[in-house]
Amino acid sequence: MTYTTQMDAARKGISTPEIKTVAKKEGMDETRLMELMAKGRIIIPANKNHKNLSAEGVGEGLRTKINVNLGISKDCSDVEVEMEKVHLALKLKAEAIMDLSCFGKTREFRKRLVEISPAMIGTVPIYDAVGFYDKNIKDISVDEFFRVVETHVKDGVDFLTIHAGLNRETAEKIKKNERITSIVSRGGSLLYTWMQLNDAENPFYEHYDRLLEICEAYDVTLSLGDACRPGCLNDSTDACQVQELITLGELTLKAWERNVQVMIEGPGHMAMDEIAGNMMMEKRLCHGAPFYVLGPLVTDVAPGYDHITSAIGGAIAAASGADFLCYVTPAEHLRLPDLDDMKEGIIAARIAAHAADIAKKIPGARKWDDAMSRARAALDWEAMFNLAIDPDKARAYRASSMPEHEDSCSMCGRMCAVRNMKRIREGKDIQLQD
């Protein structure tokens, strides 16, 4: 038997190498994994041309995955600098990298990224189109948009963010429903501009079948973009966002008819008390498709600390059903992140994802925490460092302030509760004073 996509294989009962890899990583029975893939509730983004991929699954019952954004731009066009960021993202165990390049040697960077990365790779082709053709957005033709899409999939990217839900109906909602920040999605704003200037329908909505044909041919996953995601708390869960989500649900069903895998992109900025409801709404309107969220950022007043506002929202979102978190760095809203910003963002996102996996009772999630607890109870510092989500930082903090007694830390010293309980249970005396 042959298959076109991972979804097609799952529906035919074919366990692909990628399905076997994911089943092993997740500790999930292959049959159960394929059942959920056949329903669209789990995806395995895996372009046929991404030869170095170590497949990951995203969706129901699996570990929450994280994504790292990077790429070259007009202000920061050094490919080698961005490649350093790629290596850091892989070192820190990000499962996905999104190449948001929009200027310069974008294809050179993309091809190098795909060649070396075992992580899944995503792109937003419309970002690349403006620089690729060196044209004003109004003058790019429908065929030119699709040629860029075809170039990206041929180069081996595993998923594409396409803002196909921003159709004319949704555009009218934007005009009639006042927002503080309007459209903050870069891809959404470019498409909205093109639509308005050309008095035309969104080409990716109007010619959606053409898009599906390309994705099916290369087994590329569609990440249906949220052009109307809220850019501030005031704009969340409004008519524009919900209307687009309804459309994305309809487009999801069309994609599944072609065995094209789909995930849905979501908010954005959102107060904590709205997050769980939004996760439920997405799963309902989009038929259980995996949900990929940016944050959500739970307050608008923390520039320089948005890796924290994002981690708070991301943990709540993932615990409430989101499957994939896009990292946010301290540089969000301010500038392109550097390596230090990236590390802070990745670690914050990983903490949020893991905390959510514990809440979701993902098999094996608690084992890591229990191992750390046993190491702490035994005052086994080396084991604690090795188990830490950031071993280097843990080692550096301890080394910077060594205690009088090796079996304690400089905060509690001889009053360390763990040290003293351990000693008293062993029948030893405790001396708190010299």
Disulfide bonds with the S-S distance in Angstrom:
none
